[in-house]
Amino acid sequence: MAVPEGSTAEVRRPKRALAVVVGIVFVDLLGFGVVIPILPFYVRSFAVSDAVIGLLAASYSLLQFLAAPTLGRLSDERGRRPVILLSLAGSVVAWTVFGVAGEVAAVAGTVAGLATLFASRMVAGAMGGNIAAANAYIADVTPRERRAGALGLLGASFSLGFIFGPALGGIAASDPVVGAADAALPGFVPTTQYSLPSFLAAGLSLLALLLAVRYLEEPDRRRGPNERTSLLATFRDALTDPSLRGLVIAFFLVSVAFSGVQVMFIPFAADVYGYDATQVALFLSYLGVLGALNQGVLVGRLSRVVPPARLAIAGAALLASALAMLPFSPELGRLLLPWVGVVSPELAWLLVAGAVLSLGNGLLGVSLSTLVSTGASDDRQGSAFGVTQGAGSLGRTVGPPLMGVLYVATYWSPFVVGALVVLPVLGLLVSRAR
C-alpha cells in the first residue's frame, strides 16, 4: 500500500479514494442545490415575513455550528467513513420531512408547518457537519504540497452541485413536471412545486449513501487522541493556537458576509429583476459553472506558483468588490454597458458581478482550507476542519437573520454590509502573509 509523502494515511488506491469522496460530496451537494431555488418561495407560501427566510437559514447553520466540531473530532477518533455514512443517512430523513411541511401546515396549521420546516432544516444542518470529515479525508490521502489542488476539487464538487442542483430543482418545480407527477404518483404522496424538489434531494442523498457504503474506503492512519472536550473548550483552544486563530476568525467573518448573497440573492433577483424560481436556478447554475472552473482548474494551477496566503488575499479583495457592486447591477449595467446587445445591460453587469464573486469566493475558500490543513498536525485534521467549519457555520447562523432584516429595510444593504465585513478579513490575511 502506498502512503503519500507528508501524509499518515494509507489506502490501496489514493487517487480512487480522492475521486470517491469528491463524487460522494458532489451527489450530496447536488441534493442540497436542488432545494435552493424553491426555499424562499416555500417560506413565502406560508404567508410570513421574508425575515423568516433568514431565520430558516440560520437554523441550518446553528446546528451545523454545533455539530461540525464534534463530527470532525469523531472522524479523528472513530474514522472518516462512519461519520460520513451517518450524516448522509440523516440527510435522507431531513429532506423527506422537509417536503411534507406544506401538507402538515394544511392539516395542523401554519405554526405546525413552520415547525416541521425548521426541524427538518436543523437536522439537515447537523448532518451538514460532515464536510469537516470530507476535508480531513482528502488531507489524509493527499500529500501536503498537493492539498490545495485536491481541496479545490472538493470545492469544485460544491460548484458542480450548484450547477446541476438548482437546474434540477427548477425543473422539478415546473408546472409540467408537477402535473405529470400528480397524475403518476399515488394520492398519498404530496406533489407540489415544493415537495417534489425536496423528495428529489432526499433521493440524491440516498444515492450518495449507497455509493459511500459500496466504495468509500476508510484510510489506515494514526488516530487522534480519544478526548472529550466541550464545544466552548474546542473553540477556546483554536483561538489560542496562533496557526488557527486568524483562520477561525476569517471563516466566521466571511460566512457572515457571504450569507447576504446566499440568503437574500433569490429575493433580490425576484424583486429587482422579476425572476421566478426557474430563472434564478439558471443564474445559480451559471455561478456553479464558473465555480467549478475556478476551484477545480484555476486554483490548483495557481497554487503551484502562488502561496495560498497570497491567493487568499486576492480572493478576499475580489469578494468584497463583488458584494459591493452586485445590488447596483441594474444601474451599473445601464451606465457602463449600454452598448451590450446580446443581453440587457442590467443582466450583463449581473453576469460580471457574478463572475467576480465566483472567482473571489473560489480563491478565498480553497486557500483558507489549505492554510487550515497545512497548519494542523496529521492526527488532528478533522478537529481543525471541524472548528473552522464550525466558525463558518456560526457566521451563517448570525448572518442570515441580520441580512434578512437589512433586506427588509433596504434591499441593497445586505450586500454592502457584507463587503464591509470582508475588509477585516483582508487585513488579517495581509498581516498573516507578512
Buried (B, 14 or more C-beta within 10 A) or exposed (E): EEBBEBBBBBBEEBEEBBEBBBBBBBBBBBBBBBBBBBBBBBBBBBEBBBBBBBBBBBBBBBBBBBBBBBBBBBBBBBBBBEBBBBBBBBBBBBBBBBBBBBBBBEEEEEEBBBBBBBBBBBBBBBBBBBBBBBBBBBBBBBBBEBBBBBBBBBBBBBBBBBBBBBBBBBBBBBEEBBEEBBEEEEEEBBBBBBBBBBBBBBBBBBBBBEBBEEBBBBBEBEEBEEEEBEBEEBBEEBBEBEBBBBBBBBBBBBBBBBBBBBBBBBBBBBEBBEBBBBBBBEBBBBBBBBBBBBBBBBBBEBBEEBBBBBBBBBBBBBBBBBBBBBBBBBEBBBEEBEEBEEEBBBBBBBBBBBBBBBBBBBBBBBBBBBBBBBBBEBBBBBBBBBBBBBBBBBBBBBBBBBBBBBBBEEBBBBBBBBBEBBBBBBEBBBEBEE
